[in-house]
């Protein structure tokens, strides 16, 4: 192997390794990109759901505020009527 055939064998071995591992690396990259894309879609869906929940919470907060005002008016009227009944 002193005549230079060692370099040819090394080149062939490297080429075989590249041929072996290139499809694996490509498959790994495709899998990684697919996983990232699906994860991104899942996160986007969750964000959309959270935005809907936040809108509903704002609507519920406004409704609750008006209901609290109505309840305070009713409670005030009830106190006035109880005060009138106990004063006589």
C-alpha positions in Angstrom: 0.0 0.0 0.0 3.0 2.2 -0.3 2.1 2.9 -3.9 -0.8 5.3 -3.0 -3.7 2.9 -2.9 -4.2 3.7 0.7 -5.6 7.1 -0.2 -8.0 5.5 -2.7 -9.3 3.1 0.0 -9.7 6.0 2.4 -11.6 8.0 -0.2 -13.9 5.0 -0.9 -14.5 4.3 2.7 -15.4 8.0 3.3 -17.7 7.9 0.3 -19.4 4.8 1.6 -19.9 6.4 5.0 -21.4 9.5 3.4 -23.7 7.3 1.3 -24.8 5.5 4.4 -25.4 8.4 6.7 -26.7 11.0 4.3 -30.2 9.5 4.1 -30.3 9.2 7.9 -29.3 12.9 8.3 -31.8 14.0 5.8 -34.5 11.9 7.5 -33.5 13.4 10.8 -33.7 16.9 9.4 -37.1 16.3 7.8 -38.4 14.8 11.1 -37.1 17.8 13.1 -38.6 20.3 10.7 -41.9 18.4 10.7 -41.9 18.3 14.5 -41.1 22.0 14.8 -43.9 22.9 12.3 -46.5 20.8 14.1 -45.4 22.2 17.4 -45.8 25.7 16.0 -49.3 24.9 14.8 -50.2 23.5 18.2 -49.0 26.6 19.9 -50.8 28.9 17.4 -54.0 26.9 18.1 -53.6 27.3 21.9 -53.0 31.0 21.6 -56.2 31.4 19.5 -58.1 29.5 22.2 -56.6 31.6 25.0 -57.6 34.8 23.1 -61.2 33.5 22.9 -61.1 32.8 26.6 -59.8 36.3 27.4 -62.6 37.9 25.3 -65.1 35.8 27.2 -63.6 36.8 30.5 -63.9 40.5 29.6 -67.5 40.0 28.6 -68.2 38.1 31.9 -66.4 40.9 33.8 -68.6 43.5 32.3 -71.7 41.4 33.0 -70.6 40.7 36.6 -70.0 44.5 37.1 -73.6 45.3 36.1 -75.0 42.4 38.2 -73.0 43.7 41.2 -74.5 47.2 40.8 -78.0 45.7 40.6 -77.3 43.6 43.7 -76.0 46.7 45.6 -79.1 48.6 44.7 -81.3 45.8 45.8 -79.3 45.4 49.0 -79.6 49.2 49.7 -83.3 49.1 49.1 -83.6 46.1 51.4 -81.7 47.9 54.2 -83.9 50.9 53.8 -87.0 48.8 54.0 -85.7 46.9 57.0 -84.8 50.2 58.7 -88.3 51.5 58.1 -89.9 48.4 59.6 -87.7 48.4 62.7 -88.1 52.1 63.3 -91.8 51.9 64.0 
